């Protein structure tokens, strides 16, 4: 039986109970974080912890034990016997339980904090062969920098892409490619790497940040500028990235084949460099 964390306790999953008046359930008034465990250590846990705390602060959700994020994540791994496995840890905090009204509960209530760990291996087929992604107008709000669980604007386009046989959907805002429903996107043109700058239009991905860092320290030019959707036919390579999938080549974007339709040399090099960084265990080395 899986062991989950709920409001200060580690309990069997089937004993976890959440009120129907929880604001996460009623409003999506809630934030989350996803980390990855590599059979002995988390990769770049400090960056995930910092982003989780930032999401709490930006949404004014007060969790007095926010400093325990790292420790609870580790405990979830060990309570579930995942110490030597590859796994993901999901962590969520909602504004808590209160009768439905838009205003914050007054007096404030404790947040609902939930976490689980799950065995998860990499989709090696996608990493080796590449995937197709669907491009569509970005229907999301203008605080995409917050990792909120209010994800219906990600889910509806993702499902449309999924139904068409694509592995991810990427969004276009004001003519420029922003990011995927659950990934960031990079393009390669003339040996340079392009990705949307960090601002309210994208989530500041931890994988994105580490790719930029390994690229720069290995002599690959990185330009943090958004790519116009109508420039996609001129791109040599594209890739999507996130914590659970690492780097996945994007070999087709909607009807456009990228490069020769197979993973390109810069993408493959970045995959190797990221793997080395992950195996070293320390992105700050
Ligand atoms: N999603 N952009 C969005 C909208 C995301 O949801 C994610 C991650 C990323 C990549 O961030 P990172 O490299 O820190 O994982 C970018 C997670 C994996 C999810 O929702 O499951």
Boltz pocket constraint, residues with backbone or C-beta under 6 A from the ligand:
constraints:
  - pocket:
      binder: B
      contacts: [[A, 34], [A, 144], [A, 179], [A, 180], [A, 181], [A, 182], [A, 183], [A, 184], [A, 202], [A, 203], [A, 204], [A, 205], [A, 206], [A, 207], [A, 208], [A, 241], [A, 242], [A, 243], [A, 244]]
      max_distance: 6.0
